[in-house]
């Protein structure tokens, strides 16, 4: 049994693991927040499972699972449910296999300390009014891969601080884990399913830099007598080597079903040029793209710099932008 302790000023835990001594502050005390459990090698985690994110270090709780199709360009698999071959990025056919992700809530106390993220992770929706570019977000909502879950248990009846925690979950000491879904969570999942669903994940590694992309369809809006389709995409960069590298440039190619091909170049990503090191090997951010067509593709490269000043390009795995043509307009707010 391994006890999970976090550095804390008095009774309020700070979201920094004891294993990071540089974060120990004078006058702070250790607060026990739970007990680690063995990670599941088989099967899924249940609603209400508490966890520590193995890469970004935040505390969270599982709301419900998603079964995604993982297209890993580094792995050749003879078994396939669906295959993909995106034009404009070579002729390699990639086989998809089922992989479990989870919709989770992030503990609000930990959000300010997640330095390897461009912002507090949120799920964005289209606003329901005439401004087709307006978005709104649900902060502290994330998608986590099964292997990133470090499960733990707690005797605290409200172990996660998030405005939706008590609206979605309730404590039941007879259950394992002792947090069960309220009717509001089930209703919210059902009503917002098209805009929450995680279906495809794309992954590729170049020179020990792994890029993972998850696209989400957000919906369609009418603007100036035309239809504008919106997607959000989440990108995670991971340095699998010990050499320190820094992202300097991005180069995107965006193809629309209408026949247009757009090229986008720029410094860094979301205003940052993250450094990937052995101590902080990953960085994650989200962005958005819109097309005047119901589908398209994106691919490209990230340019990284080594300590000696040399550069190398890392491939962004190509991914499809697909719309849910059968769905109505996106939600205008939280539907309960």
Secondary structure, DSSP 8 states (H G I E B T S, - for coil): -EEEEEEEETTEEEEEETT-GGG--TT-EEEEEEEE----SSS---TT-EEEETTT--EEEEEEEEEEEEEETT---S--SEEE--TTS-S--EEEEEEEEEEEEE-HHHHTT-TTBSSS-EEEEE-SSS-TT-EEEEETEEEEEGGGEEEEE-S-TT-S--TTHHHHEEE-TTSSSSEEE-HHHHHHHHHTHHHH---EEEEEEETTEEEEEEEEEEEEEEETTEEEEEEEEEEEEEE-SSS-EEEEEEEEEEEETTS-EEEEEEESBTTB--EE-SSS-EEEEEEEEEESSSEEEEEEEEEEEETTS-EEEEEEEEEEEE--TT-----SS---
